[in-house]
Amino acid sequence: MLDFFNNHDLMPFHLSLILLVVLSMVETIGYYFKAQPSKIFNRLFPGKIVSSPLLNVKFSKTLILVFLLMNFSFAGYFLEFLVFSQKQHFISSYYLILPALIIAIFFTVFMIHCLDQVIKPDQIHKQADLLGRLATISSGNARPGFSAQARVRDEFGQLHYVQVEPEFGELEFQAQIILIRQRKSHYIAKRISKSNSLFQSDSLL
């Protein structure tokens, strides 16, 4: 076992695995102390790389590096053991670094694509700026415990459809409301008086 860890031909893949473990430990510890090193790494890379469509994912970009290191080490071990099964000895990592890196990139892209499809976008953060905005009930009636759909425009003029409930009473179809509070799955809304001309602009929704 000691010969395995000290084998010079396997050293690049050992180092990749060690870096993976260290990075995971540091990131985990930093999470609890609110000093994640991933935020430092993001500042070191050029903006064009960070904003690349390939890296435009819904999870931390540090996880991409974790996947790459993991796949590189596993691909290297696989190729080395494949050669060992045929020749009964390992070959120089010089010949396997490039193939292992290509395999690692392929599987990393595959993994981040699959993970990005599974993770749902954080709608709560996307709609946080809707608080205090005017809306109109667009489907059904809302009362405490039973939500209805409302349409509202954000600061950029984009139309959103959200679920709303009143604090008390009932909000009828086409009622003008204001979003006053946010819960996990819906907003709490308050009716706007029809006689208040200040809010007539919402009729354009």
Long-range contacts (C-beta under 8 A, 24 or more apart in sequence): 7-90, 8-93, 9-80, 9-90, 9-91, 9-92, 9-93, 10-76, 10-77, 10-80, 10-90, 10-93, 11-93, 12-76, 12-93, 12-97, 13-72, 13-73, 13-76, 13-77, 13-80, 13-93, 13-100, 14-73, 16-69, 16-72, 16-73, 16-76, 17-69, 17-70, 17-73, 19-69, 20-66, 20-69, 20-70, 20-73, 23-62, 23-65, 23-66, 23-69, 24-66, 27-62, 36-62, 37-62, 38-62, 41-65, 54-109, 57-112, 57-115, 57-116, 58-116, 58-119, 58-120, 58-121, 58-122, 59-115, 59-116, 59-119, 63-112, 63-115, 64-108, 64-112, 67-107, 67-108, 67-111, 67-112, 68-104, 68-105, 68-108, 71-103, 71-104, 71-105, 71-107, 71-108, 71-111, 72-100, 72-101, 72-104, 75-99, 75-100, 75-101, 75-103, 75-104, 75-107, 76-100, 124-182, 124-184, 127-154, 127-160, 127-162, 127-182, 128-182, 129-154, 129-155, 130-154, 130-160, 130-162, 130-179, 130-182, 130-187, 131-179, 131-180, 131-181, 131-182, 131-187, 132-178, 132-179, 132-180, 133-178, 133-179, 134-176, 134-177, 134-178, 134-192, 134-199, 134-201, 134-202, 134-205, 135-162, 135-164, 135-176, 135-177, 135-178, 135-179, 135-189, 135-202, 135-205, 136-174, 136-175, 136-176, 136-177, 136-202, 136-203, 136-205, 137-164, 137-171, 137-172, 137-173, 137-174, 137-175, 137-177, 138-173, 138-174, 139-173, 140-173, 141-170, 141-171, 141-172, 141-173, 142-166, 142-170, 142-171, 142-189, 143-169, 143-170, 143-171, 144-168, 147-185, 147-186, 148-173, 150-177, 150-187, 150-189, 151-205, 152-179, 152-205, 153-205, 159-205, 162-186, 162-187, 163-187, 164-188, 164-189, 165-189, 166-190, 166-191, 176-202, 176-203
